[in-house]
């Protein structure tokens, strides 16, 4: 976890996911946005750069 921001029902998490696809491994910087309702995750969206992922898996 690089950064974490929470306000009201919105949580934003900047992180680096470790990705494995077969024998390929790579780190993928990404941002997750979570919307909470009644204390539970109602919406979860992840954002990342596809070109970064493709280079890591090449």
C-alpha positions as CSV (number, residue, x, y, z in Angstrom):
1,X,0.0,0.0,0.0
2,X,1.5,3.3,-1.1
3,X,-1.3,5.7,-0.1
4,X,-4.7,5.4,1.4
5,X,-7.4,8.1,1.5
6,X,-10.9,7.7,3.1
7,X,-13.7,10.3,3.3
8,X,-17.3,9.4,4.1
9,X,-18.1,6.3,2.0
10,X,-15.2,6.6,-0.5
11,X,-11.9,4.9,-0.1
12,X,-9.0,5.4,-2.5
13,X,-6.0,3.0,-2.3
14,X,-2.8,3.5,-4.3
15,X,-0.9,0.3,-4.4
16,X,1.4,-2.0,-6.3
17,X,-0.1,-5.4,-7.2
18,X,2.3,-8.4,-7.8
19,X,1.0,-10.1,-10.9
20,X,1.7,-13.7,-12.0
21,X,0.7,-15.1,-15.4
22,X,2.3,-18.5,-16.0
23,X,6.1,-18.1,-15.6
24,X,5.9,-14.3,-15.9
25,X,5.8,-12.0,-12.9
26,X,5.5,-8.3,-12.7
27,X,4.6,-5.4,-10.4
28,X,1.6,-3.4,-11.5
29,X,1.0,0.1,-10.0
30,X,-2.7,0.7,-9.7
31,X,-5.4,2.7,-7.8
32,X,-8.5,1.2,-6.3
33,X,-11.6,3.2,-5.6
34,X,-14.1,1.6,-3.2
35,X,-17.6,2.9,-2.5
36,X,-19.1,1.7,0.8
37,X,-22.8,1.3,1.7
38,X,-23.8,0.2,5.2
39,X,-20.1,-0.5,6.0
40,X,-19.7,-3.0,3.1
41,X,-18.1,-2.6,-0.3
42,X,-20.8,-1.7,-2.8
43,X,-18.5,-0.7,-5.8
44,X,-14.9,-1.6,-6.4
45,X,-13.0,-0.2,-9.4
46,X,-9.3,-0.7,-10.2
47,X,-7.4,1.6,-12.5
48,X,-4.0,0.7,-14.1
49,X,-2.0,1.4,-17.2
50,X,-2.5,-1.5,-19.6
51,X,0.9,-0.8,-21.4
52,X,2.7,-1.2,-18.1
53,X,1.0,-4.6,-17.6
54,X,1.8,-5.7,-21.2
55,X,5.5,-4.8,-20.8
56,X,5.7,-6.7,-17.5
57,X,4.1,-9.8,-19.1
58,X,6.0,-9.7,-22.4
